[in-house]
Amino acid sequence: MEPIFDTELAETNRLNAFKTARPGADFLLNIAAEEIADRLAVVERQFSDAAELYGTTGASARAVMATGKVDRIYRVETAVDFGAPAEDLRVAPLEFPGLEDQSLNLVVSPLALHLINDTPGFFIQVRRALKPDGLFLAAIPGSGTLSELRECLLTAETEIYGGASPRVIPFADVRDVGGLLQRAGFALPVVDQENYTVRYDTLFDLMADLKAMGMANPLLGRPKRPVSRAFFLRAAELYAERFSDPDGRIRATFSIIYVSGWAPHESQQKPLRPGSAKTRLADALNTEEIKLKR
């Protein structure tokens, strides 16, 4: 698989953002943490051993512990700097969390898997780390995220330089993520997507927030040449023309894919064989069955 991300740069971006944290810039992490905790809260079982993978602030680890469904949790991060005093934090590179096989009942990952080159391989690592009937919950930025910014940067660069470079990373489609879960061997996969619209005064405020989130461009194919001030001014102008509200503020879309999948276990519900139903759909709907001519 040809890598598309500079993983070392992605790790550096995340760490720099964490060290220079701007108040409020972690709002997406907090949204993902709350959503993951809400989904865990409705699961009727207790999880003895859990891990949070690359959660930056640890908000998801704290949120799942607050549900009362988890006995113990440790965090995996790319540097010790992400840890709080007395916190159980283990250091591992972004692509390889170093989880022991069948050692966990629960794994959560908030807003980091969009930076993984080998997503199928990462999912397999997580599935192998889960004990039978263990649960994986993740939040992944998906297609549609920053679509407005992508469009305006591409248009401005084409106008000024006669060509375009990748300035916003590609995000996965919800259907593709579901397929990857099945490919990795997860049972009962569930994948859905939520869109969040965030408003900013200008494109420059949005880009400052993205940097504060550690979402600066980590693509291996990112443009190396510097761009002029005119490029960003034109992009900001296009953004205001195309994606602003009546009050002049611009909109930015963040599409988050929420994922759940279970390590296989014999107790789990199995799909019925085709033709094995004992009740006709027409009877259940209290209607007349109309046979189609062949």
C-alpha positions in Angstrom: 0.0 0.0 0.0 1.4 3.4 -1.1 1.5 5.7 1.9 -0.2 9.1 1.5 0.5 10.6 5.0 3.8 11.7 6.4 3.2 10.0 9.7 6.1 11.6 11.5 4.7 15.1 10.6 1.2 14.1 11.6 2.5 13.1 15.0 4.5 16.4 15.3 1.4 18.4 14.3 -0.7 16.7 17.0 1.9 17.1 19.7 2.5 20.8 18.9 -1.2 21.5 18.9 -1.6 19.8 22.3 1.4 21.7 23.8 0.0 25.0 22.6 -3.6 24.3 23.2 -6.1 27.1 22.5 -9.2 27.3 24.7 -12.1 25.7 22.8 -10.1 24.2 20.0 -10.8 20.7 21.3 -14.6 21.0 20.7 -14.6 18.2 18.2 -12.8 15.9 20.5 -15.4 16.7 23.2 -18.3 16.0 20.8 -16.7 12.7 19.8 -16.1 11.7 23.5 -19.7 12.5 24.4 -21.1 10.5 21.5 -18.8 7.5 22.1 -19.8 7.5 25.8 -23.5 7.7 24.9 -23.2 4.7 22.6 -21.4 2.7 25.3 -23.9 3.6 27.9 -26.7 1.7 26.2 -24.7 -1.5 26.0 -25.9 -3.9 28.6 -22.6 -5.3 29.9 -19.5 -4.4 31.8 -16.0 -4.0 30.3 -13.1 -4.8 32.6 -10.1 -3.7 30.4 -10.2 -0.9 27.9 -7.8 1.3 25.9 -8.2 4.7 24.3 -6.1 5.1 21.1 -4.6 8.5 20.3 -7.3 10.5 21.9 -5.0 13.6 22.4 -6.7 15.1 25.5 -8.0 11.9 27.0 -11.6 13.2 26.9 -12.9 9.9 25.5 -11.1 7.9 28.2 -12.7 10.1 30.9 -16.1 10.0 29.3 -16.3 6.2 29.0 -15.1 5.8 32.6 -17.9 8.2 33.7 -20.5 5.8 32.2 -19.6 3.3 34.9 -19.4 0.6 32.3 -15.6 0.3 32.4 -13.4 -0.9 35.2 -9.9 0.1 33.9 -8.6 2.0 31.0 -5.2 3.0 29.7 -4.3 5.5 27.0 -2.0 5.0 24.0 -0.3 8.1 22.6 2.7 9.0 20.5 4.5 10.8 23.3 4.5 10.9 27.1 3.7 14.6 26.9 0.1 13.8 26.2 -0.3 12.1 29.6 -1.4 13.6 32.9 0.3 12.9 36.2 -0.4 9.3 37.5 -2.3 8.5 34.3 -1.7 5.1 32.7 -0.3 6.2 29.3 1.6 4.0 26.9 3.7 5.3 24.0 3.4 3.9 20.5 3.7 5.3 17.0 0.5 6.4 15.3 0.2 3.3 12.9 1.1 0.6 15.5 -0.5 0.9 18.9 1.3 -2.2 20.2 -1.8 -3.9 21.7 -1.5 -7.4 23.0 -3.7 -10.0 21.4 -7.0 -10.7 23.2 -6.1 -8.4 26.1 -9.0 -5.9 26.0 -12.8 -5.9 26.2 -13.1 -2.4 24.8 -11.1 -0.1 22.4 -12.1 3.5 21.7 -10.5 5.8 19.1 -11.6 9.4 18.7 -10.6 11.4 15.7 -7.2 9.9 14.8 -7.8 7.2 12.2 -8.1 9.6 9.3 -4.3 10.0 9.6 -3.5 6.2 9.3 -2.0 5.0 6.0 -3.0 1.4 6.5 -6.5 1.6 7.9 -7.4 -2.1 7.1 -4.2 -3.2 8.9 -5.0 -0.9 11.9 -8.5 -2.3 12.2 -7.1 -5.8 12.2 -4.7 -4.9 15.0 -7.6 -3.6 17.0 -9.7 -6.7 16.3 -6.9 -9.0 17.4 -6.4 -7.0 20.6 -10.1 -7.6 21.6 -11.2 -10.6 23.6 -14.1 -12.5 22.0 -17.2 -10.4 22.3 -15.0 -7.3 22.8 -16.2 -3.9 21.4 -14.5 -1.3 19.2 -15.9 2.2 19.2 -14.4 5.0 17.0 -15.1 8.4 15.6 -13.5 9.2 12.2 -13.7 12.4 10.2 -15.4 11.3 7.0 -16.1 12.6 3.5 -17.7 16.0 3.5 -15.4 17.3 6.2 -14.0 20.7 5.2 -15.6 20.4 1.7 -16.0 24.1 1.6 -12.4 24.8 2.4 -11.2 22.2 -0.2 -13.3 23.8 -2.9 -12.1 27.4 -2.3 -8.4 26.5 -2.0 -8.6 24.5 -5.2 -10.3 27.3 -7.1 -8.0 30.0 -5.8 -4.9 27.9 -6.7 -6.2 27.1 -10.2 -7.0 30.8 -10.8 -3.6 32.1 -9.6 -1.2 29.3 -10.5 -2.9 27.4 -13.2 -3.0 24.2 -11.3 -4.0 22.7 -8.0 -2.2 20.8 -5.2 -3.6 18.6 -2.4 -4.2 21.0 0.5 -7.0 19.2 2.4 -6.5 15.5 3.2 -8.9 12.9 1.7 -11.5 11.6 4.1 -13.1 8.2 4.0 -16.6 7.4 2.8 -19.0 5.9 5.3 -19.6 2.9 3.1 -15.9 2.2 2.7 -15.4 2.3 6.5 -18.2 -0.3 6.9 -16.5 -2.5 4.3 -13.2 -2.2 6.1 -14.7 -3.3 9.4 -16.1 -6.4 7.8 -12.8 -7.1 6.0 -11.0 -6.9 9.3 -13.2 -9.6 10.8 -15.5 -7.5 13.0 -19.0 -8.9 13.7 -22.2 -6.9 13.9 -20.6 -3.7 12.4 -22.6 -0.5 12.7 -21.5 2.7 10.9 -23.3 6.0 10.7 -22.4 9.6 10.0 -23.2 12.9 11.7 -22.6 16.4 10.2 -21.6 19.3 12.3 -21.6 22.9 11.0 -19.3 25.3 12.7 -19.2 29.0 11.9 -16.2 31.3 11.7 -15.6 35.0 11.1 -13.2 34.3 8.2 -11.3 31.5 6.5 -8.2 32.6 8.5 -10.0 31.9 11.8 -11.0 28.4 10.5 -7.4 27.7 9.5 -6.1 28.8 12.9 -8.5 26.4 14.5 -7.4 23.5 12.3 -3.8 24.1 13.2 -4.8 24.2 16.9 -6.5 20.8 16.4 -3.3 19.3 14.9 -5.0 19.1 11.5 -2.3 20.9 9.5 -1.6 19.2 6.1 0.4 16.0 6.7 0.2 14.7 3.1 3.4 13.3 1.5 2.3 15.0 -1.7 1.6 18.4 -0.1 2.9 21.4 -2.1 6.4 22.4 -1.1 6.5 25.8 -2.8 5.4 28.8 -0.7 2.2 30.6 -1.9 1.6 34.3 -2.0 -0.6 36.3 0.3 -2.9 36.8 -2.7 -3.7 33.1 -2.8 -5.1 33.1 0.7 -6.9 36.4 0.2 -8.6 35.0 -2.9 -9.5 31.8 -1.1 -11.0 33.8 1.7 -12.9 35.9 -0.8 -14.3 32.8 -2.5 -15.3 31.3 0.8 -17.2 34.4 1.8 -19.0 34.5 -1.5 -20.0 30.8 -1.6 -20.4 29.7 2.0 -21.4 32.7 4.2 -24.6 33.3 6.1 -26.5 36.6 6.0 -24.5 37.9 9.0 -21.3 37.5 7.0 -19.9 34.5 9.0 -18.7 31.5 7.0 -19.7 27.8 7.5 -17.4 24.8 7.8 -18.6 21.2 7.8 -17.2 18.4 9.9 -18.6 15.0 9.1 -17.9 12.4 11.7 -18.3 8.7 11.1 -19.2 6.7 14.2 -18.1 3.1 14.2 -18.9 0.1 16.3 -17.9 -3.5 15.8 -17.5 -6.6 17.9 -14.8 -9.3 18.1 -16.6 -12.5 17.0 -18.1 -14.7 19.6 -20.4 -17.8 19.4 -23.1 -16.1 21.5 -23.6 -13.3 19.0 -26.7 -13.2 16.8 -26.2 -14.7 13.4 -28.0 -13.7 10.2 -30.7 -16.1 9.1 -30.2 -18.2 6.0 -32.0 -16.9 2.9 -35.5 -18.6 2.7 -35.5 -19.6 6.3 -38.2 -17.1 7.4 -41.3 -18.8 8.9 -43.7 -15.7 8.5 -44.6 -14.0 5.3 -43.9 -10.3 5.0 -47.4 -9.8 3.7 -48.9 -11.4 6.8 -46.8 -9.2 9.1 -48.0 -6.1 7.2 -51.6 -7.4 7.1 -51.7 -6.9 3.3 -52.3 -9.0 0.2 -49.3 -10.6 -1.5 -49.2 -9.9 -5.2 -47.1 -12.3 -7.2 -45.1 -10.8 -10.1 -45.2 -12.4 -13.5 -41.9 -14.0 -14.5 
